[in-house]
Structure formats: structure tokens, C-alpha cells
Amino acid sequence: MEHATYSKQRLKFYSQFPNFFFDFEDLEYALYDVMELQKEKIDEIYYATNMLWQIFLKVGKQFKHLTDEQLFALGIRSEMMPYIELDYLQQQSILARFDFICTEEGDIKCLELNGETPFLVQETFEMNEQLCQHFQLENPNDVSALQKTLSGALFAAMHYLHDVKKPKIVITGKTAEEDFEEYCQVNFLKTCVPFDIEYVPIQKLIIFAKDTPSVMRGLYTPSMEKIDILYRPAHPVEFLIDDIASDGERIGLQLLELVKDRKLAIINAPAAYVLQSKILLWLIWERKNDPLLFNAEERSAINKYMLPTYLSAEPFVAEGMPFVKKPVYSREGNTVEIYAGDGSKTNASAYTHYDDNLFIYQQYVEMPSINIQQTDGFRSKKWLIGSFIADNRACGLSCRVGNQITEWDSHWLAIGYR
């Protein structure tokens, strides 16, 4: 397609969806195309997703049996230790996303799990269907799983609050002016909730915590309605624990204390903090052949779909194998470094916001390349697959297209099949 025609048709298509961020800042974000995958490949990605989810949940549950010293050694912040046992929803995380590389040789390899507040939700469960219809392909994604998991989470949260009958439910995030991408994601999720739910910008929430009469303790809307359930799909727990008010109060920890006292339920529950930790990649690899922890099918899935992961670079340097250094808690490719087999650094993230974390070391696997069209021409880029879990099952695929390290400036590409 000629570039001028492509640009005109792309703009015409995406202009139908004013509540979707197809371009932001200087980035041509949403591509006007669909990656066509074989149905057999989609089925295998979904199988790998279901198996690894079962495995991650199993290992994630082990954390509640560890001592504080063990948790600290595994990169768990000391502030979170009183709260990671708060696990009152149907799953530790009601919505999560695996990132997979589909290698040129046909293998599927898991890079990590985004277990707490994954993005790409609107792209996967709304816009993918629109692109597939437009280009006459079948859509592999199922929004009903998302709707069902959100409904189940709300009922579980109500039960945690001693079966409150008419709960005040709020969904929160940044305003459109602050972050249009986040605003669109949050408001799309709001439409998936089969309850009366109010959107309140996160900075407008009011907390009454310590030194407050018990009857007043809680989280409130600007109109002083007491909130029973807070859905925070874009504000992860590792951000929450660092939230500080202008007067120096640790309001994030005060909110978690409200949850512990059952004066508030948040979605996800604090236990999802564990699933966001990349330390699980190491723990699973360490125990990959343990028949007391994993059954035969799980052990086979680990060896087939996961990558060797350690707490030091030594095993890779000894074998002359390239590897990746990642913080235990990080997002959007931030603070990631790639090393050659001799231990020399070959690439690194543009941003290093997570350099105070514990690190893991994972075998490096080259992402496949794809030629994409943009308004100013064709470019060769790397791609990886995001595979969502909702309602405890694999239910949605999206493709991110970017550089050797997939950072915030990657593009989104729909996925379909014939």
C-alpha cells in the first residue's frame, strides 16, 4: 500500500474510536494491519499460557509459608510483608499477561509474567476484534472471560467485606490530561464491569486512616461517599507502597492497612504483588524437575516453554551463552541489560528507574523480525506476543512490535487467523 494511502486509511479507521489512544506523543502506536498466525500456533500459545499460569499460581502460593527473612532475600519489600497474605479473590490475580517469544525455529519461550496490572487490555479485548473484522480475519480473543473474571472478583470482594449488600465500587486511574493511554484502559475496563461503578481520578481519592474515629476510617470519593471496593487496574502495588501525601504520610500503606482491617477491598488483592515478581521465574526453574511440586505435564511445560533463569550471570558466562539481566520488579523493559556469552554488555534500556532491585539473569533468546508499514515507510522491527489470562484461562493475544528491548515506545499489532 502506498504510504499516503496507508496514512489516510489508518486515520479514517482509528478516527471511529475516539476513546482509544492510537497515537500518543510522537509515537505512531497502533498499526493499521493484522498479524496472521496459524490456528495451531495460537492453540499452542494458549496451551503454554494455561500450563504456566497453573505453575506460577502454585509457586506464588508458597510465599505465605516463608519467613520475613526469606521474603526479604527474594526481593520482597519489608513494607509489603504484612499484606501479601491478603488473598481474598478467586485467583491471586484476576487479570495477567505472559510475554512470549515465538522464535524463528518455531519454539515458544516465556520471557515473564505481568501478574498485577497488565496493559494492552483495550487493544486485546476491543480493538483486536475491530481490526480482524476490518481485514476479514478471525479474532482469537474472548472478552467474555474478562467480564466474567471482573464480576467474580467483585462478588469475592463483597464477601471479604462481610457480604456488604450494596457496595460503593470505584475504578481509579490517571486523568485523560495526565495519561490518555491509562485513562482509555481504565474506562474500557469500566465498561466490562456488570455493576454500577464510578470512575474517580486517583488524586481525588480521600483517605481517613490513623487518628480517625473508627466509624470514619476508610477511603472516600470527593463527595464523601465511603468506598467499599476500589479497582486499580493501572496502579500496581509496588507503586502503591511508595505513595506519599504532601504532608509526608505513607498513604499507600495506610490504604493497605484499611484492606487488612476489612474496611476496604482492592482489586487485585495485595497478594498479586507476588505474581508481579520475576523471582518466580528463578524459583520455578530451580524446582523444574521436582515431582513433589510439579506433575509430569507441568515439568514438561517448564522445560519446553521457560528459559534458564538464575540469580547470577555465572552459569551463562561459564557456558558462553548470552543472557539478560532484569530487575525483579520493573515494567516496560525498564532497567534491562543484554550481555554476550563472554559477559560483555551489548544493549541496555534507555531508562533505569529500577536499579535498586534484586536482579535475575535469564537466557537471551533473539526475538523474530517483522516488516511493518508506518506512515513514513516500512521498517524492520522485533516482535513478541502478549497472552492474557482472565477467568483462570488463556483468552487474549496481542503483538508488540519494537526494538531488541521492548520498551514504552513499542507499537501494537492486532492478531488474527483464517
VOPAGU-2260 file (C-alpha; in pm, 1 decimal, decimal comma):
REM VOPAGU-2260
SITE   aa  ch    i         X         Y         Z
SITE  MET   A    0       0,0       0,0       0,0
SITE  GLU   A    1     134,9     344,6     -85,7
SITE  HIS   A    2     235,5     542,5     220,6
SITE  ALA   A    3     -10,0     826,9     155,0
SITE  THR   A    4    -294,2     576,3     110,2
SITE  TYR   A    5    -189,4     384,7     420,4
SITE  SER   A    6    -182,3     700,7     629,8
SITE  LYS   A    7    -524,1     814,9     505,9
SITE  GLN   A    8    -690,5     475,1     559,9
SITE  ARG   A    9    -529,5     430,8     901,8
SITE  LEU   A   10    -653,3     769,6    1018,5
SITE  LYS   A   11   -1002,2     703,1     879,3
SITE  PHE   A   12   -1021,1     367,7    1060,2
SITE  TYR   A   13    -894,4     478,2    1403,0
SITE  SER   A   14   -1090,5     803,5    1398,4
SITE  GLN   A   15   -1400,4     589,8    1455,6
SITE  PHE   A   16   -1271,5     518,7    1808,4
SITE  PRO   A   17   -1215,5     848,4    1993,9
SITE  ASN   A   18   -1170,9     665,6    2326,3
SITE  PHE   A   19    -870,2     468,6    2202,4
SITE  PHE   A   20    -514,6     605,8    2201,3
SITE  PHE   A   21    -395,6     503,9    1853,5
SITE  ASP   A   22    -130,0     778,8    1857,3
SITE  PHE   A   23      29,3     948,6    2154,5
SITE  GLU   A   24     320,7    1185,5    2195,8
SITE  ASP   A   25     546,2    1131,8    1891,1
SITE  LEU   A   26     466,1     761,7    1860,5
SITE  GLU   A   27     256,0     606,1    1584,3
SITE  TYR   A   28     129,1     347,5    1829,8
SITE  ALA   A   29    -146,3     134,2    1675,5
SITE  LEU   A   30     -51,0     -24,4    1343,9
SITE  TYR   A   31    -309,1     -48,7    1067,7
SITE  ASP   A   32    -266,5    -420,3     999,9
SITE  VAL   A   33    -320,8    -767,5    1149,7
SITE  MET   A   34     -54,0   -1030,5    1212,1
SITE  GLU   A   35    -190,6   -1356,4    1076,2
SITE  LEU   A   36     -91,4   -1657,5    1288,6
SITE  GLN   A   37    -166,5   -2020,3    1220,3
SITE  LYS   A   38    -450,1   -2153,8    1434,9
SITE  GLU   A   39    -217,9   -2431,3    1555,6
SITE  LYS   A   40      30,5   -2172,0    1681,6
SITE  ILE   A   41    -244,8   -1980,6    1862,5
SITE  ASP   A   42    -363,4   -2303,7    2024,6
SITE  GLU   A   43     -10,5   -2384,0    2143,0
SITE  ILE   A   44      39,3   -2033,4    2287,0
SITE  TYR   A   45    -288,4   -2074,4    2474,2
SITE  TYR   A   46    -180,2   -2417,5    2599,6
SITE  ALA   A   47     153,9   -2277,4    2719,6
SITE  THR   A   48     -30,6   -1989,6    2886,9
SITE  ASN   A   49    -269,6   -2219,3    3073,7
SITE  MET   A   50       6,4   -2453,3    3187,9
SITE  LEU   A   51     241,5   -2177,8    3304,3
SITE  TRP   A   52     -41,0   -1997,1    3483,4
SITE  GLN   A   53    -112,0   -2313,0    3680,6
SITE  ILE   A   54     260,2   -2335,6    3763,0
SITE  PHE   A   55     300,9   -1969,5    3863,1
SITE  LEU   A   56      -5,0   -1984,0    4090,0
SITE  LYS   A   57     130,1   -2296,2    4257,7
SITE  VAL   A   58     467,8   -2136,8    4330,8
SITE  GLY   A   59     312,1   -1799,4    4419,6
SITE  LYS   A   60     105,7   -1966,7    4690,9
SITE  GLN   A   61     425,9   -2091,7    4856,1
SITE  PHE   A   62     520,1   -1736,7    4960,1
SITE  LYS   A   63     275,9   -1730,3    5250,3
SITE  HIS   A   64     477,6   -2009,9    5414,0
SITE  LEU   A   65     809,3   -1820,7    5404,2
SITE  THR   A   66     969,8   -1624,6    5687,1
SITE  ASP   A   67    1025,8   -1249,7    5665,3
SITE  GLU   A   68    1398,4   -1314,5    5621,7
SITE  GLN   A   69    1331,7   -1545,8    5327,2
SITE  LEU   A   70    1089,0   -1298,7    5170,8
SITE  PHE   A   71    1341,6   -1016,5    5202,2
SITE  ALA   A   72    1609,6   -1234,8    5039,2
SITE  LEU   A   73    1371,7   -1290,6    4746,5
SITE  GLY   A   74    1330,1    -918,2    4684,4
SITE  ILE   A   75    1001,7    -862,2    4870,7
SITE  ARG   A   76     989,8    -513,6    5021,6
SITE  SER   A   77     966,8    -515,4    5401,1
SITE  GLU   A   78     664,0    -281,3    5388,4
SITE  MET   A   79     465,8    -545,3    5196,7
SITE  MET   A   80     527,2    -837,3    5431,4
SITE  PRO   A   81     218,4    -773,3    5649,8
SITE  TYR   A   82      -5,0    -768,7    5342,5
SITE  ILE   A   83      98,0   -1035,9    5091,5
SITE  GLU   A   84    -120,5   -1293,3    5266,9
SITE  LEU   A   85    -430,3   -1085,9    5181,6
SITE  ASP   A   86    -555,1   -1315,6    4906,5
SITE  TYR   A   87    -936,6   -1292,6    4902,9
SITE  LEU   A   88   -1019,0   -1307,0    4529,6
SITE  GLN   A   89   -1080,9   -1616,9    4318,5
SITE  GLN   A   90    -718,7   -1601,3    4197,0
SITE  GLN   A   91    -406,6   -1422,0    4317,1
SITE  SER   A   92    -452,1   -1203,5    4009,4
SITE  ILE   A   93    -777,8   -1177,7    3817,1
SITE  LEU   A   94    -608,1   -1047,4    3501,2
SITE  ALA   A   95    -248,9   -1118,5    3400,0
SITE  ARG   A   96     -37,2   -1132,8    3084,7
SITE  PHE   A   97     250,8   -1357,0    2981,5
SITE  ASP   A   98     506,5   -1230,0    2729,9
SITE  PHE   A   99     624,0   -1492,9    2480,9
SITE  ILE   A  100     883,8   -1505,3    2205,9
SITE  CYS   A  101     791,3   -1720,5    1907,0
SITE  THR   A  102    1137,6   -1799,5    1772,3
SITE  GLU   A  103    1231,3   -1835,7    1406,6
SITE  GLU   A  104    1279,9   -2208,1    1480,9
SITE  GLY   A  105     917,1   -2240,8    1591,2
SITE  ASP   A  106     971,6   -2255,1    1969,0
SITE  ILE   A  107     758,1   -2063,9    2219,3
SITE  LYS   A  108     952,6   -1918,7    2513,6
SITE  CYS   A  109     817,0   -1726,4    2813,1
SITE  LEU   A  110    1001,3   -1406,2    2900,0
SITE  GLU   A  111     796,3   -1306,9    3204,5
SITE  LEU   A  112     455,7   -1272,2    3366,7
SITE  ASN   A  113     291,1    -933,9    3414,4
SITE  GLY   A  114      84,2   -1055,9    3704,1
SITE  GLU   A  115     -57,1    -742,3    3862,6
SITE  THR   A  116    -179,7    -461,2    3636,2
SITE  PRO   A  117    -103,1    -552,1    3272,6
SITE  PHE   A  118    -165,5    -303,1    2994,2
SITE  LEU   A  119    -273,6    -386,7    2632,8
SITE  VAL   A  120    -621,5    -469,0    2765,8
SITE  GLN   A  121    -831,2    -243,7    2541,0
SITE  GLU   A  122    -618,0    -334,8    2241,7
SITE  THR   A  123    -664,7    -706,6    2304,7
SITE  PHE   A  124   -1029,9    -723,2    2402,4
SITE  GLU   A  125   -1186,8    -442,0    2199,4
SITE  MET   A  126    -968,6    -318,3    1915,4
SITE  ASN   A  127    -837,5    -658,5    1805,3
SITE  GLU   A  128   -1193,6    -757,8    1713,4
SITE  GLN   A  129   -1239,1    -435,1    1514,3
SITE  LEU   A  130    -916,8    -487,7    1317,2
SITE  CYS   A  131    -996,9    -854,1    1248,3
SITE  GLN   A  132   -1341,1    -764,2    1115,5
SITE  HIS   A  133   -1192,2    -486,2     903,8
SITE  PHE   A  134    -932,7    -716,7     745,6
SITE  GLN   A  135   -1169,6   -1017,7     731,6
SITE  LEU   A  136    -982,4   -1242,7     973,8
SITE  GLU   A  137   -1097,7   -1445,9    1273,5
SITE  ASN   A  138   -1041,4   -1294,9    1617,5
SITE  PRO   A  139    -879,2   -1536,1    1870,7
SITE  ASN   A  140    -970,6   -1322,7    2174,8
SITE  ASP   A  141   -1265,9   -1361,4    2413,6
SITE  VAL   A  142   -1386,7   -1054,8    2603,4
SITE  SER   A  143   -1642,4   -1263,8    2795,1
SITE  ALA   A  144   -1356,7   -1408,4    3004,2
SITE  LEU   A  145   -1263,5   -1056,0    3109,7
SITE  GLN   A  146   -1623,2    -969,9    3200,2
SITE  LYS   A  147   -1663,7   -1292,7    3397,0
SITE  THR   A  148   -1341,0   -1251,8    3595,9
SITE  LEU   A  149   -1429,5    -893,8    3692,0
SITE  SER   A  150   -1776,8    -998,6    3804,4
SITE  GLY   A  151   -1634,2   -1283,2    4011,4
SITE  ALA   A  152   -1378,4   -1051,8    4170,0
SITE  LEU   A  153   -1646,3    -807,7    4280,7
SITE  PHE   A  154   -1851,5   -1082,5    4443,9
SITE  ALA   A  155   -1539,5   -1216,0    4619,3
SITE  ALA   A  156   -1452,1    -865,0    4738,7
SITE  MET   A  157   -1805,5    -819,6    4874,9
SITE  HIS   A  158   -1770,3   -1145,9    5064,5
SITE  TYR   A  159   -1435,1   -1031,0    5208,1
SITE  LEU   A  160   -1614,2    -723,3    5342,9
SITE  HIS   A  161   -1855,4    -947,1    5535,9
SITE  ASP   A  162   -2103,1    -966,0    5244,3
SITE  VAL   A  163   -2179,1    -596,5    5216,0
SITE  LYS   A  164   -2513,0    -571,4    5030,0
SITE  LYS   A  165   -2490,0    -252,3    4822,5
SITE  PRO   A  166   -2120,5    -176,1    4790,7
SITE  LYS   A  167   -1982,5     152,7    4663,9
SITE  ILE   A  168   -1748,4      47,7    4382,9
SITE  VAL   A  169   -1491,1     283,9    4233,3
SITE  ILE   A  170   -1243,2     237,8    3949,3
SITE  THR   A  171    -942,9     469,0    3955,2
SITE  GLY   A  172    -651,3     585,4    3745,0
SITE  LYS   A  173    -496,4     897,5    3598,7
SITE  THR   A  174    -698,8    1162,6    3418,2
SITE  ALA   A  175    -701,9    1193,0    3038,4
SITE  GLU   A  176    -484,9    1505,0    3064,9
SITE  GLU   A  177    -222,7    1323,9    3273,2
SITE  ASP   A  178    -204,2     998,8    3074,3
SITE  PHE   A  179    -452,0     938,6    2791,6
SITE  GLU   A  180    -334,0     579,4    2742,2
SITE  GLU   A  181    -404,9     486,5    3103,4
SITE  TYR   A  182    -733,7     678,6    3102,8
SITE  CYS   A  183    -858,2     482,0    2799,5
SITE  GLN   A  184    -754,8     147,3    2952,5
SITE  VAL   A  185    -930,3     223,2    3281,1
SITE  ASN   A  186   -1250,3     342,8    3119,0
SITE  PHE   A  187   -1262,5      43,4    2884,4
SITE  LEU   A  188   -1239,9    -186,1    3187,5
SITE  LYS   A  189   -1518,0      13,8    3349,4
SITE  THR   A  190   -1746,4     -88,7    3061,1
SITE  CYS   A  191   -1663,0    -456,3    3127,7
SITE  VAL   A  192   -1788,3    -448,8    3486,8
SITE  PRO   A  193   -2152,3    -565,1    3521,5
SITE  PHE   A  194   -2210,6    -342,1    3827,6
SITE  ASP   A  195   -2275,6      23,8    3893,0
SITE  ILE   A  196   -1923,1     158,6    3915,3
SITE  GLU   A  197   -1788,6     514,2    3937,2
SITE  TYR   A  198   -1465,5     645,1    3789,6
SITE  VAL   A  199   -1269,6     870,3    4027,8
SITE  PRO   A  200    -922,4    1004,3    3935,7
SITE  ILE   A  201    -665,4     862,8    4173,4
SITE  GLN   A  202    -554,6    1202,0    4305,8
SITE  LYS   A  203    -916,8    1281,9    4403,4
SITE  LEU   A  204    -948,2     987,1    4644,0
SITE  ILE   A  205    -963,2    1082,6    5012,6
SITE  ILE   A  206    -827,6     856,9    5286,6
SITE  PHE   A  207    -908,7     870,3    5656,2
SITE  ALA   A  208    -671,7     635,2    5831,8
SITE  LYS   A  209    -494,6     656,8    6166,9
SITE  ASP   A  210    -601,6     909,6    6431,8
SITE  THR   A  211    -953,5     895,2    6288,5
SITE  PRO   A  212   -1261,4     765,5    6475,7
SITE  SER   A  213   -1326,3     405,3    6374,3
SITE  VAL   A  214   -1661,4     489,4    6217,1
SITE  MET   A  215   -1487,9     732,5    5978,0
SITE  ARG   A  216   -1184,1     524,0    5884,6
SITE  GLY   A  217   -1189,4     440,9    5515,6
SITE  LEU   A  218   -1146,0     561,1    5158,2
SITE  TYR   A  219   -1383,5     823,2    5018,7
SITE  THR   A  220   -1489,7     987,9    4693,6
SITE  PRO   A  221   -1468,6    1369,4    4659,1
SITE  SER   A  222   -1839,2    1385,1    4755,4
SITE  MET   A  223   -1753,9    1195,4    5076,6
SITE  GLU   A  224   -1918,0     866,1    4981,6
SITE  LYS   A  225   -1736,8     582,1    5155,2
SITE  ILE   A  226   -1580,0     338,6    4906,6
SITE  ASP   A  227   -1616,9     -33,5    4970,8
SITE  ILE   A  228   -1430,8    -172,6    4667,0
SITE  LEU   A  229   -1151,7       0,3    4474,9
SITE  TYR   A  230   -1046,5    -136,0    4136,1
SITE  ARG   A  231    -698,7      -0,8    4046,7
SITE  PRO   A  232    -616,1    -159,1    3707,4
SITE  ALA   A  233    -328,5      77,2    3631,7
SITE  HIS   A  234    -178,2     142,6    3976,1
SITE  PRO   A  235      25,1    -158,9    4088,2
SITE  VAL   A  236     102,2    -242,9    4449,5
SITE  GLU   A  237     473,4    -169,3    4403,6
SITE  PHE   A  238     370,0     190,3    4323,1
SITE  LEU   A  239     108,2     198,8    4599,0
SITE  ILE   A  240     354,7     124,3    4877,6
SITE  ASP   A  241     556,7     431,9    4777,0
SITE  ASP   A  242     257,5     670,2    4760,9
SITE  ILE   A  243     323,6     961,7    4996,0
SITE  ALA   A  244      97,3    1260,3    5065,0
SITE  SER   A  245     221,3    1617,7    5053,8
SITE  ASP   A  246     249,1    1613,1    5434,3
SITE  GLY   A  247     474,1    1304,8    5425,4
SITE  GLU   A  248     208,7    1049,3    5527,1
SITE  ARG   A  249     255,6     700,0    5373,8
SITE  ILE   A  250     -98,0     697,4    5234,1
SITE  GLY   A  251     -36,8     384,9    5025,5
SITE  LEU   A  252      47,8     183,3    5335,4
SITE  GLN   A  253    -248,4     338,9    5515,0
SITE  LEU   A  254    -472,4     214,2    5234,3
SITE  LEU   A  255    -328,8    -137,8    5265,9
SITE  GLU   A  256    -398,2    -121,9    5638,8
SITE  LEU   A  257    -764,7     -44,8    5559,1
SITE  VAL   A  258    -768,0    -356,7    5340,8
SITE  LYS   A  259    -613,5    -564,6    5619,2
SITE  ASP   A  260    -885,7    -439,0    5858,3
SITE  ARG   A  261   -1160,5    -520,1    5602,4
SITE  LYS   A  262   -1270,4    -159,9    5576,4
SITE  LEU   A  263   -1183,3    -166,7    5204,5
SITE  ALA   A  264   -1126,1    -431,1    4937,5
SITE  ILE   A  265    -893,4    -359,7    4646,5
SITE  ILE   A  266    -874,0    -542,2    4313,3
SITE  ASN   A  267    -630,9    -705,7    4269,9
SITE  ALA   A  268    -579,3    -815,6    4628,6
SITE  PRO   A  269    -233,3    -735,5    4774,4
SITE  ALA   A  270    -126,2   -1099,0    4717,7
SITE  ALA   A  271     -93,5   -1019,7    4345,8
SITE  TYR   A  272     227,0    -834,8    4434,7
SITE  VAL   A  273     394,9   -1175,2    4447,7
SITE  LEU   A  274     290,4   -1267,9    4093,4
SITE  GLN   A  275     446,4    -947,3    3957,6
SITE  SER   A  276     787,3   -1052,1    4088,9
SITE  LYS   A  277    1026,6   -1201,4    3833,3
SITE  ILE   A  278    1183,0   -1400,1    4117,4
SITE  LEU   A  279     917,2   -1659,8    4032,2
SITE  LEU   A  280    1099,9   -1726,1    3703,6
SITE  TRP   A  281    1405,7   -1832,5    3904,2
SITE  LEU   A  282    1211,0   -2028,1    4166,8
SITE  ILE   A  283    1025,5   -2227,2    3901,1
SITE  TRP   A  284    1345,5   -2301,9    3707,9
SITE  GLU   A  285    1520,7   -2409,7    4028,7
SITE  ARG   A  286    1242,2   -2659,1    4103,9
SITE  LYS   A  287    1159,8   -2754,2    3742,7
SITE  ASN   A  288    1225,6   -3126,2    3791,1
SITE  ASP   A  289    1073,9   -3158,4    4139,6
SITE  PRO   A  290     797,8   -3427,3    4128,3
SITE  LEU   A  291     679,0   -3323,9    4475,4
SITE  LEU   A  292     587,5   -2976,7    4347,9
SITE  PHE   A  293     505,5   -3025,9    3978,4
SITE  ASN   A  294     328,3   -3308,6    3798,7
SITE  ALA   A  295     471,8   -3462,3    3480,2
SITE  GLU   A  296     281,2   -3229,6    3243,6
SITE  GLU   A  297     388,5   -2922,9    3440,5
SITE  ARG   A  298     754,2   -3033,1    3443,1
SITE  SER   A  299     738,9   -3087,4    3068,8
SITE  ALA   A  300     584,0   -2741,2    3013,8
SITE  ILE   A  301     853,8   -2571,1    3223,6
SITE  ASN   A  302    1133,2   -2734,5    3025,1
SITE  LYS   A  303     964,4   -2659,0    2692,1
SITE  TYR   A  304     831,8   -2305,6    2741,7
SITE  MET   A  305    1051,5   -2142,0    3007,2
SITE  LEU   A  306    1409,8   -2017,2    2987,3
SITE  PRO   A  307    1701,0   -2095,4    3222,1
SITE  THR   A  308    1698,1   -1828,1    3494,1
SITE  TYR   A  309    1946,0   -1774,8    3779,4
SITE  LEU   A  310    2041,9   -1524,3    4048,5
SITE  SER   A  311    2385,2   -1462,7    3895,8
SITE  ALA   A  312    2540,7   -1448,1    3548,7
SITE  GLU   A  313    2795,6   -1720,2    3627,5
SITE  PRO   A  314    2611,9   -2019,0    3469,8
SITE  PHE   A  315    2580,7   -1833,1    3137,9
SITE  VAL   A  316    2936,3   -1699,4    3132,9
SITE  ALA   A  317    3066,7   -2049,0    3212,6
SITE  GLU   A  318    2880,0   -2187,4    2910,0
SITE  GLY   A  319    2947,0   -1886,4    2685,5
SITE  MET   A  320    2572,5   -1820,4    2648,6
SITE  PRO   A  321    2419,4   -1471,8    2601,5
SITE  PHE   A  322    2186,3   -1360,2    2879,7
SITE  VAL   A  323    1957,7   -1081,4    3000,5
SITE  LYS   A  324    1977,5    -903,5    3337,5
SITE  LYS   A  325    1635,5    -794,0    3469,1
SITE  PRO   A  326    1515,2    -629,3    3790,2
SITE  VAL   A  327    1275,6    -842,2    3994,2
SITE  TYR   A  328    1023,6    -555,4    3980,4
SITE  SER   A  329    1020,7    -349,3    3660,2
SITE  ARG   A  330     790,3    -254,7    3373,8
SITE  GLU   A  331     804,2    -170,1    3001,8
SITE  GLY   A  332    1157,3    -302,0    2952,3
SITE  ASN   A  333    1296,1     -55,0    3206,1
SITE  THR   A  334    1647,6    -123,8    3351,5
SITE  VAL   A  335    1703,3    -432,2    3131,2
SITE  GLU   A  336    2052,8    -518,2    3004,8
SITE  ILE   A  337    2162,8    -772,3    2740,2
SITE  TYR   A  338    2502,8    -944,7    2761,3
SITE  ALA   A  339    2707,1   -1157,6    2522,3
SITE  GLY   A  340    2832,1   -1502,0    2624,5
SITE  ASP   A  341    3165,2   -1354,6    2739,1
SITE  GLY   A  342    2986,0   -1128,5    2987,0
SITE  SER   A  343    3020,3    -804,0    2788,4
SITE  LYS   A  344    2716,9    -576,2    2772,9
SITE  THR   A  345    2569,2    -541,6    2422,1
SITE  ASN   A  346    2249,4    -343,2    2482,6
SITE  ALA   A  347    2058,4    -171,4    2762,2
SITE  SER   A  348    1730,4       8,3    2829,9
SITE  ALA   A  349    1711,8     380,0    2774,2
SITE  TYR   A  350    1560,8     416,9    3122,8
SITE  THR   A  351    1695,7     285,0    3454,8
SITE  HIS   A  352    1428,6     351,0    3715,7
SITE  TYR   A  353    1461,3      10,8    3887,4
SITE  ASP   A  354    1833,7      -9,8    3962,1
SITE  ASP   A  355    1772,2     -59,5    4336,6
SITE  ASN   A  356    1608,2    -401,0    4281,5
SITE  LEU   A  357    1726,7    -757,2    4320,0
SITE  PHE   A  358    1815,0    -888,1    3971,3
SITE  ILE   A  359    1762,6   -1213,7    3786,5
SITE  TYR   A  360    1964,1   -1345,1    3490,9
SITE  GLN   A  361    1776,6   -1518,3    3209,1
SITE  GLN   A  362    1896,8   -1686,5    2892,4
SITE  TYR   A  363    1880,0   -1447,4    2597,1
SITE  VAL   A  364    1667,8   -1555,8    2301,0
SITE  GLU   A  365    1651,5   -1343,3    1988,5
SITE  MET   A  366    1306,6   -1209,8    1902,2
SITE  PRO   A  367    1191,7   -1267,5    1543,5
SITE  SER   A  368    1175,9    -976,9    1297,5
SITE  ILE   A  369     883,2    -838,3    1102,4
SITE  ASN   A  370     849,0    -562,8     841,9
SITE  ILE   A  371     581,5    -314,8     944,2
SITE  GLN   A  372     432,1     -28,1     748,5
SITE  GLN   A  373     403,8     315,9     904,1
SITE  THR   A  374     305,0     648,4     758,9
SITE  ASP   A  375     666,7     728,8     669,3
SITE  GLY   A  376     760,6     391,3     523,2
SITE  PHE   A  377     849,1      31,3     606,1
SITE  ARG   A  378    1068,0     -71,0     898,2
SITE  SER   A  379    1211,4    -397,0    1029,3
SITE  LYS   A  380    1120,4    -447,7    1395,7
SITE  LYS   A  381    1126,1    -719,8    1660,8
SITE  TRP   A  382     800,5    -867,9    1788,9
SITE  LEU   A  383     668,6   -1062,3    2085,4
SITE  ILE   A  384     328,7   -1195,5    2190,9
SITE  GLY   A  385     132,7   -1093,8    2499,1
SITE  SER   A  386    -103,8   -1368,8    2614,3
SITE  PHE   A  387    -372,4   -1282,7    2869,2
SITE  ILE   A  388    -522,8   -1489,7    3148,9
SITE  ALA   A  389    -870,6   -1399,3    3276,4
SITE  ASP   A  390   -1134,4   -1618,5    3438,2
SITE  ASN   A  391    -841,9   -1853,4    3511,4
SITE  ARG   A  392    -784,6   -1932,7    3142,3
SITE  ALA   A  393    -599,1   -1807,7    2836,4
SITE  CYS   A  394    -828,3   -1571,1    2649,2
SITE  GLY   A  395    -648,9   -1296,8    2454,3
SITE  LEU   A  396    -344,1   -1232,4    2235,6
SITE  SER   A  397    -171,5    -910,2    2132,0
SITE  CYS   A  398     152,2    -841,2    1948,6
SITE  ARG   A  399     401,3    -571,6    2049,5
SITE  VAL   A  400     649,0    -454,8    1788,4
SITE  GLY   A  401     964,1    -270,4    1884,2
SITE  ASN   A  402    1336,3    -292,9    1936,1
SITE  GLN   A  403    1565,7    -557,5    2083,6
SITE  ILE   A  404    1438,9    -446,1    2427,3
SITE  THR   A  405    1063,0    -387,6    2417,7
SITE  GLU   A  406    1016,1     -53,4    2593,9
SITE  TRP   A  407     735,7     202,9    2624,8
SITE  ASP   A  408     778,4     317,0    2261,5
SITE  SER   A  409     674,1     -15,9    2108,1
SITE  HIS   A  410     381,0     -44,4    1866,4
SITE  TRP   A  411      67,3    -257,1    1893,5
SITE  LEU   A  412     -31,8    -501,3    1619,7
SITE  ALA   A  413    -357,1    -697,7    1614,8
SITE  ILE   A  414    -357,3   -1078,0    1577,4
SITE  GLY   A  415    -594,7   -1291,1    1371,2
SITE  TYR   A  416    -623,0   -1620,3    1184,3
SITE  ARG   A  417    -810,2   -1771,2     888,2
